Amino acid sequence: MSAGQIRLYLDDALGAGQTVTLSRDHAHYLANVMRRQAGDAVTLFNGRDGAWSAQIAHLSKRGGTLTVGAQTAPQRNPPDLWLLFAPIKKTRTDFIVEKAAEMGAARIFPVQTEFTNSERIRQDRLQAHAVEAAEQCGGTFVPEVAALQKLDTMLSSWPAGRRLMFCDETLAEDPSLARALNPATRDTPWAILIGPEGGFSEAERGRLRGMSQAVPVQLGPRVLRADTAAVAALTLWQSQLGDW
Amino acid sequence: MSAGQIRLYLDDALGAGQTVTLSRDHAHYLANVMRRQAGDAVTLFNGRDGAWSAQIAHLSKRGGTLTVGAQTAPQRNPPDLWLLFAPIKKTRTDFIVEKAAEMGAARIFPVQTEFTNSERIRQDRLQAHAVEAAEQCGGTFVPEVAALQKLDTMLSSWPAGRRLMFCDETLAEDPSLARALNPATRDTPWAILIGPEGGFSEAERGRLRGMSQAVPVQLGPRVLRADTAAVAALTLWQSQLGDW
């Protein structure tokens, strides 16, 4: 990012002429990390009102205020796409959340499967990664990272109208990707489910295959790590049904 | 990976009944990390002869030998696809090489662009990442990681018959991805070029646009980090023209 493009996500309502109070973290970042001072410009977004230019009115190492100027970009929400994934090692879990935010997932659900190692996640840390990714990628939307829940529980009450793409490496080789992602489903809700490193259990696979909403796909002849599979699946969905 | 699926890449010729001498690193890995012993099975590949089962004949912490059994998978090479990318921060550069190997790039070229920060790379470390990715993803091929070279130099002698997909974020929005990746070019050589975080310079963009082999594409409405763009571009190419 070049010097003029500091982008901050905050929860305040945004509108021309409003004054926004900086959090301690944002003040520290602007003053100490980025060496900004009163009069400098930043871009603000809150996930609802688009992007706005703002000027630093007052800044110390512990706080400060901004004056909001004009809207610079309209609010742009991603398609109604959820990403469900089984948490793996810390770095790769962080990575999946970052990529999901960058690639335009609307909601992110860490799920516990039979072969998932993680019993817990740091939901606040993952949410912070999603915020940082939105700040970096120039977006105006931040996907919500849900609390860890059991895949079984989610599937038990799966919405009737939401399609669920899942990567089934036991599928016979079949170039059905284009058929699986039927253009007629473009404006309907979708979800992508990425399994854990050990794959789904037989019971899980059976259950998924029995769901009318489920769409099994295969991601090529090589075994992909979960983080790679997440980006690949998001790419295919976005390029064929999404906003690319 | 489950216990039975240790996969080792080595440079030896492989054939039934052959004896293979373990490197010190491989012996350490098998004996100390994976707690294997004489009689245990591993899978071997050398990037040329497919995958082979092998049995540990002798193992100490510093060396050992394996006896090669039967071939378990034929050699499978990826399509003739190069990945060129501008090295970024260490972790993300490692990641790009890992993902390129997983996703089936045939050769990996770190390139220095006008806005690339890195003056040097650790070619041996990146090559080791490509090997590890091939071991993990069940492949039989390891892409070569070339030495860092200037993008300008590569473009000056660019092969006449090799198409070059590059991500041009200044393109007017145009859903031309399907047209850009023309199915008629499926069996021709291709390359993907991922620019640095700061984008290409005006001169570079002008030069690329002037090349008859160049195919500009756009990867959605959000700005993707270089590592995300690499996986996304590889996904699109593999799913439309490659071996997926």
HADDOCK unambig.tbl for C-alpha pairs under 7 A between the chains (distance, minus, plus):
assign (segid A and resid 1 and name CA) (segid B and resid 198 and name CA) 6.92 0.50 0.50
assign (segid A and resid 99 and name CA) (segid B and resid 228 and name CA) 6.81 0.50 0.50
assign (segid A and resid 102 and name CA) (segid B and resid 222 and name CA) 6.84 0.50 0.50
assign (segid A and resid 102 and name CA) (segid B and resid 224 and name CA) 6.30 0.50 0.50
assign (segid A and resid 137 and name CA) (segid B and resid 222 and name CA) 5.97 0.50 0.50
assign (segid A and resid 137 and name CA) (segid B and resid 223 and name CA) 4.69 0.50 0.50
assign (segid A and resid 137 and name CA) (segid B and resid 224 and name CA) 6.02 0.50 0.50
assign (segid A and resid 138 and name CA) (segid B and resid 222 and name CA) 6.40 0.50 0.50
assign (segid A and resid 138 and name CA) (segid B and resid 223 and name CA) 6.17 0.50 0.50
assign (segid A and resid 139 and name CA) (segid B and resid 222 and name CA) 6.16 0.50 0.50
assign (segid A and resid 219 and name CA) (segid B and resid 244 and name CA) 6.48 0.50 0.50
assign (segid A and resid 220 and name CA) (segid B and resid 243 and name CA) 6.68 0.50 0.50
assign (segid A and resid 220 and name CA) (segid B and resid 244 and name CA) 3.92 0.50 0.50
assign (segid A and resid 221 and name CA) (segid B and resid 244 and name CA) 6.24 0.50 0.50
assign (segid A and resid 222 and name CA) (segid B and resid 102 and name CA) 6.85 0.50 0.50
assign (segid A and resid 222 and name CA) (segid B and resid 137 and name CA) 5.97 0.50 0.50
assign (segid A and resid 222 and name CA) (segid B and resid 138 and name CA) 6.43 0.50 0.50
assign (segid A and resid 222 and name CA) (segid B and resid 139 and name CA) 6.17 0.50 0.50
assign (segid A and resid 223 and name CA) (segid B and resid 137 and name CA) 4.71 0.50 0.50
assign (segid A and resid 223 and name CA) (segid B and resid 138 and name CA) 6.20 0.50 0.50
assign (segid A and resid 224 and name CA) (segid B and resid 102 and name CA) 6.32 0.50 0.50
assign (segid A and resid 224 and name CA) (segid B and resid 137 and name CA) 6.05 0.50 0.50
assign (segid A and resid 228 and name CA) (segid B and resid 99 and name CA) 6.80 0.50 0.50
assign (segid A and resid 231 and name CA) (segid B and resid 231 and name CA) 6.73 0.50 0.50
assign (segid A and resid 231 and name CA) (segid B and resid 232 and name CA) 6.70 0.50 0.50
assign (segid A and resid 232 and name CA) (segid B and resid 231 and name CA) 6.71 0.50 0.50
assign (segid A and resid 232 and name CA) (segid B and resid 232 and name CA) 6.20 0.50 0.50
assign (segid A and resid 232 and name CA) (segid B and resid 235 and name CA) 5.57 0.50 0.50
assign (segid A and resid 235 and name CA) (segid B and resid 232 and name CA) 5.57 0.50 0.50
assign (segid A and resid 235 and name CA) (segid B and resid 235 and name CA) 6.91 0.50 0.50
assign (segid A and resid 236 and name CA) (segid B and resid 236 and name CA) 6.99 0.50 0.50
assign (segid A and resid 243 and name CA) (segid B and resid 220 and name CA) 6.67 0.50 0.50
assign (segid A and resid 244 and name CA) (segid B and resid 219 and name CA) 6.45 0.50 0.50
assign (segid A and resid 244 and name CA) (segid B and resid 220 and name CA) 3.90 0.50 0.50
assign (segid A and resid 244 and name CA) (segid B and resid 221 and name CA) 6.23 0.50 0.50
